[in-house]
Amino acid sequence: MRKLPLLIAAAALALGSGPALAKKQLVIVVKGLDNAFFEAINQGCQKWNKENADSEYECFYTGPASTSDEAGEAQIVQDMLGKADTAAIAISPSNAKLIAQTLKTSNPTVPVMTIDADLTVEDAALRKTYLGTDNYMMGYRLGEYMKKAKPDGGKVCLIEGNPGADNILRRAQGARDALTGQKGLTELKGEGGWTEVAGCPVFTNDDGVKGVQAMTDILAANPDLDGFAIMGGWPLFMAPQPYRDFTKPLAEKIAKNEFVIVAADTIGEEVAIAKEGLVTALVGQRPFEMGYKAPSVMLDLIAGKAVEDPVFTGLDECTKDTADTCIQK
């Protein structure tokens, strides 16, 4: 009879030494894994995991291999929402309308938020909050830097990413509003002295090399161009050497504000490029902070706590003169 308690104790010990139960997932789905900006979000997510190793929740970072794979991102969102261990989800929509349709079809029962990029205003009710950059203000600051350098206006080309990315469209609107002093213009035709040249804006689908090639082609076709407003840092942080090769012949003009390049983001080699005088100004986001804060915001949503909408992270602004001190530590 004494063998029975021993067997029960042994079984309990065996169960206790088995693999830990799977954690509930706080999922972050980004536009693509091929982008240094989103890797910074991942680093913030992993820092949260390290600091909360005993939590029953885990930050899980995923996305399609390519930033241009809109359908792939939508499929991942649908798959994650179908998993039993998904407790909440934060999405950076590559195509805002497609992700909105995916959410309507999936009808999720877990909290949904957006990160880095938002849904359109019309679809905002599909998510609880947005965490990330004030994209309109980011674009506005880019426009202000360009206007300061060229107060009388000029010919300009906007370099954008994915035509369906709401965050980029908001930046472009902010830039146009700052340049002209008017709100809501979708194309500049002389307002405030600013004109967008033919072929612009250019949509690069977040491809750095494509962005540099577009800038090269636009300048060749418009030798009297006064500058570029780049709504994402892709040409600088994804193709730094081609970008340097393109801008080095323009360095003297950039230094004298005869030619102006303003660009979003401060990641990769962007700040070094600013220090070299190959960009007039950078207005950067804080992707690491987004990834680090997202799990805590999702936990508040799970708990039913009141969460602000939006939750903005700050901006870092860099020029050649401030390159050594412009990034928040």
ZIQUICOR-V633950 format. One record per residue. N is the residue number from 1. RES is the residue in one letter. PSI is psi as a letter, one per 40 degrees, with the letter a starting at -180 (999 if undefined). Layout:
n | res | psi
N | RES | PSI
N | RES | PSI
This chain:
n | res | psi
1 | M | d
2 | R | e
3 | K | d
4 | L | d
5 | P | d
6 | L | d
7 | L | d
8 | I | d
9 | A | d
10 | A | d
11 | A | d
12 | A | d
13 | L | d
14 | A | d
15 | L | d
16 | G | d
17 | S | e
18 | G | a
19 | P | i
20 | A | i
21 | L | i
22 | A | i
23 | K | i
24 | K | i
25 | Q | h
26 | L | g
27 | V | h
28 | I | h
29 | V | h
30 | V | i
31 | K | d
32 | G | i
33 | L | e
34 | D | e
35 | N | h
36 | A | d
37 | F | d
38 | F | d
39 | E | d
40 | A | d
41 | I | d
42 | N | d
43 | Q | d
44 | G | d
45 | C | d
46 | Q | d
47 | K | d
48 | W | d
49 | N | d
50 | K | d
51 | E | e
52 | N | f
53 | A | d
54 | D | e
55 | S | i
56 | E | e
57 | Y | i
58 | E | h
59 | C | h
60 | F | h
61 | Y | h
62 | T | i
63 | G | i
64 | P | i
65 | A | d
66 | S | h
67 | T | d
68 | S | e
69 | D | g
70 | E | d
71 | A | d
72 | G | d
73 | E | d
74 | A | d
75 | Q | d
76 | I | d
77 | V | d
78 | Q | d
79 | D | d
80 | M | d
81 | L | e
82 | G | e
83 | K | h
84 | A | d
85 | D | e
86 | T | h
87 | A | d
88 | A | i
89 | I | h
90 | A | h
91 | I | h
92 | S | g
93 | P | h
94 | S | d
95 | N | h
96 | A | d
97 | K | d
98 | L | d
99 | I | d
100 | A | d
101 | Q | d
102 | T | d
103 | L | d
104 | K | d
105 | T | d
106 | S | d
107 | N | g
108 | P | i
109 | T | e
110 | V | i
111 | P | h
112 | V | h
113 | M | i
114 | T | i
115 | I | h
116 | D | d
117 | A | i
118 | D | i
119 | L | i
120 | T | i
121 | V | d
122 | E | d
123 | D | e
124 | A | d
125 | A | e
126 | L | e
127 | R | i
128 | K | d
129 | T | i
130 | Y | h
131 | L | h
132 | G | a
133 | T | i
134 | D | g
135 | N | d
136 | Y | d
137 | M | d
138 | M | d
139 | G | d
140 | Y | d
141 | R | d
142 | L | d
143 | G | d
144 | E | d
145 | Y | d
146 | M | d
147 | K | d
148 | K | d
149 | A | d
150 | K | g
151 | P | d
152 | D | e
153 | G | a
154 | G | a
155 | K | h
156 | V | i
157 | C | h
158 | L | h
159 | I | h
160 | E | i
161 | G | b
162 | N | h
163 | P | e
164 | G | e
165 | A | h
166 | D | d
167 | N | d
168 | I | d
169 | L | d
170 | R | d
171 | R | d
172 | A | d
173 | Q | d
174 | G | d
175 | A | d
176 | R | d
177 | D | d
178 | A | d
179 | L | d
180 | T | d
181 | G | e
182 | Q | i
183 | K | i
184 | G | e
185 | L | h
186 | T | e
187 | E | i
188 | L | h
189 | K | f
190 | G | e
191 | E | h
192 | G | e
193 | G | e
194 | W | h
195 | T | h
196 | E | h
197 | V | i
198 | A | i
199 | G | e
200 | C | i
201 | P | i
202 | V | h
203 | F | h
204 | T | e
205 | N | f
206 | D | f
207 | D | h
208 | G | d
209 | V | d
210 | K | d
211 | G | d
212 | V | d
213 | Q | d
214 | A | d
215 | M | d
216 | T | d
217 | D | d
218 | I | d
219 | L | d
220 | A | d
221 | A | e
222 | N | g
223 | P | e
224 | D | e
225 | L | i
226 | D | e
227 | G | i
228 | F | h
229 | A | h
230 | I | h
231 | M | e
232 | G | i
233 | G | e
234 | W | d
235 | P | d
236 | L | d
237 | F | e
238 | M | d
239 | A | f
240 | P | d
241 | Q | d
242 | P | d
243 | Y | d
244 | R | d
245 | D | d
246 | F | d
247 | T | d
248 | K | d
249 | P | e
250 | L | e
251 | A | d
252 | E | d
253 | K | d
254 | I | d
255 | A | d
256 | K | e
257 | N | f
258 | E | d
259 | F | h
260 | V | h
261 | I | h
262 | V | i
263 | A | i
264 | A | i
265 | D | i
266 | T | f
267 | I | i
268 | G | b
269 | E | e
270 | E | d
271 | V | d
272 | A | d
273 | I | d
274 | A | d
275 | K | d
276 | E | e
277 | G | f
278 | L | e
279 | V | i
280 | T | d
281 | A | i
282 | L | i
283 | V | h
284 | G | i
285 | Q | a
286 | R | g
287 | P | d
288 | F | d
289 | E | d
290 | M | d
291 | G | d
292 | Y | d
293 | K | d
294 | A | d
295 | P | d
296 | S | d
297 | V | d
298 | M | d
299 | L | d
300 | D | d
301 | L | d
302 | I | d
303 | A | e
304 | G | e
305 | K | i
306 | A | h
307 | V | h
308 | E | i
309 | D | h
310 | P | i
311 | V | h
312 | F | h
313 | T | i
314 | G | a
315 | L | i
316 | D | h
317 | E | h
318 | C | h
319 | T | i
320 | K | d
321 | D | d
322 | T | e
323 | A | d
324 | D | e
325 | T | e
326 | C | e
327 | I | h
328 | Q | h
329 | K | 999
